[in-house]
Amino acid sequence: MSGLKKVCQSVVNMKNFDISCLSIKSLTITILIVIGFFSVVVSFFSGDYFLKAAQEAQLSALKRVIKVATRDIMQDLRDQTYDVATTLSINGSIPEEFTKAQKSKNNELLITALDDPFITGFVGVYNVELVKIRAYDIKLQFIAESNKGSMNLPKQIPEILYQKAYNRQGASRSQAAFGLWQYVDKSYYSVLMPIGGIFVSGYLEIVVNPINNLSKLSEKMDSPISIRSGIDSKKIYYMPQKSVDALLPIEYTLKTDLGKSAYILTNYEDIAQLSKGIKQTVFTTISTLIVLTLMMLFIAIWLFQLFLFKPLHMMLNQINSITDGNIDHDLKIKGLNEITVLSEEFNKMTKEIRSRERALKHLSIMDGLTQIPNRRKFDEDLKSQYANACRKQQSLSVLMIDIDHFKRFNDTYGHLEGDDCIKKVATAIQNSVYRPTDLVARYGGEEFAVILPDTSVNGAQVVATKIMKEINQLKIPHSDSTVNDHVTISIGGYSAIPCIQEESTSIVSEADKSLYEAKEAGRNQFIIRCQFPPEKTTNMNNNL
C-alpha cells in the first residue's frame, strides 16, 4: 500500500513532487496490483484487439521486409547492369567505333558494334535482360542505338538520366548514372556509362528489363508473389504458379526515380494459423466491466507514460544515437531514481569506452616495441596506396628490409640487446623517410617494410641508399656477423605502376624476391627491380 500512497501523493502534488525519489519498482508494483484485479475480465475482451494488433504488426513487418528485399534486388540489378555497362564501355569494339563515328559522322559500324552484345552475348547475360544499347555525345544528344532489342523506345535519353548527368562538371562527369524510368506502359532500368575514361567523349546507355530480377523476390520472401504494371494494374507480368486465394495479399509499389509508380509487387502470406491461435483466447463476458477496465488501463498507461515510458523513450533515443557512433555525447535524462542512476552509470561507461577505444585504435596499428606502424597498418595503407596508384597510373615502390644475421645477434648479445637493436634500426629507417605519405612499418621480427607512393625505381634507390647509410652510422656491434663487424641490413625493393588485374600483395611478393636476391648476393646491399609494360626489368644494387 505504501507504493499506492506514493502514487496518489504524486498526482495531487505534481508540481512540487520530485519523482526521482520514486522508484520504478514501487510504481510498477502499484500499477500491476490494480491491473491484476481486472486481468481476468480484460482477458475475455483482449483477444480481438490482440488479433488485430498482431495482424497489423505482422502486415507492417512484412511490408518492410518486402521493401528491403526489393531494394536488395534493385541494388543487385544496379550492380549487374553496371558490370555490363563497364565491360561494354571499356572493352570490345564499341568505344573504338564510337570514336570513329564522331569523326566520320557515319554510324553504321557503331550500330553494328551496339548490336554485337545481343548476338554474341556479354558478361552478365544470365543476370539481366538487355533491352537496348544507345550512344550519346558529350551533350547527351542521341547518336545511335542498336537495331536489336526493343524498337519502341524514343531516340532520346530518359529524363531522369538527363537530370542526373546534364549539369555535372569535372570528375563527376566520368561517373555512371542510374535510373528506373517509364515509357508508355512499361518501365525500364538504365545505366549511363561515360566513354573515354577520364576525358569523357560521350555516353553509353544500357537499358534492361527489371522483371526477371524482380521475380526473384519470391525466392527471397519464400512465398508466392505477383508483379503488375504500376501504370496499368490490370497488366500482369508475373503470377504465382499455385493458387493464392486463401493467402493474404500484401502490396508494395516500386516507384521510378521520378516518383511514378513502376511496378506493383504483391506478396501472398498465410497468417491463418496466427489468427486461429489468438481467436481461441476470445470469450464473452459481462459488458458492464468494459468501461471500468478501460478506465483503469487508461490510468495505468498514463502513469507509465508520465513516470517511465517518456523518460525511457528519451533515454533510448539518446542511447541509439550513441550506439550509432555518436559516442562523444553523454546522456542528459532526468526522471525516476533508477533512470537517473542508470543515466549517470551509462555516461561513466561511455567515457571509459571512449578512452579505451582511443587506446585500442592506437594499439591496433602500432608496434609495441618500436612505436612505428605494425603489419596491420602496413597492409591497410598498401591496399589504399595500391588502389590510388592504379587509379592515377602512378609508380608505387615498396622496400622490404631485413637485419642481417639477426638470430646470431640475439644468440650473441641476448634478446634485450636484440630488442634495443630493432628499436634503433626502426628509428634510423623512420629518419630516412620524409614525406607524410610514406610509411615505415615493422613487418615482423627483424623485418621492416616501407611504402613509397608516387615513387619510381630511382626514387626508391635514393631512399634505400639513405636507409643503409643511416644504419651503418649506428655502428651497432655485431661480432658474429659474416658481413661486417657491426649490424647491417639487406633491402629488396620493387617499383611498378599497379594494374587492376593484380592484388596489392603482388608488389610485396616482388620486393621479397629482390630481398632474397640481395641476401644471396652477400647481404649488406639493396636490389631494387621495376617492371613496366610490356616487360622491362631493372636491377639495382648497392654494396655499402
Salt bridges, closest charged atoms under 4 A:
GLU96 OE2 - LYS100 NZ 3.20
ASP185 OD2 - LYS235 NZ 2.92
GLU205 OE1 - ARG134 NE 2.90
GLU251 OE2 - ARG228 NH2 2.54
ASP257 OD2 - LYS164 NZ 2.90
ASP330 OD1 - ARG354 NH2 3.40
GLU345 OE2 - LYS348 NZ 3.49
GLU352 OE2 - ARG356 NE 2.68
ASP367 OD2 - ARG442 NH1 3.22
ASP379 OD2 - ARG375 NE 3.46
GLU380 OE2 - ARG376 NE 3.39
ASP381 OD1 - LYS377 NZ 3.32
ASP402 OD2 - LYS519 NZ 2.95
ASP411 OD2 - LYS407 NZ 3.19
ASP420 OD2 - LYS424 NZ 3.30
ASP438 OD1 - ARG435 NH2 2.73
GLU470 OE2 - LYS466 NZ 2.91
ASP485 OD1 - HIS486 ND1 3.05
GLU510 OE2 - LYS513 NZ 3.51
GLU510 OE1 - ARG529 NH2 2.73
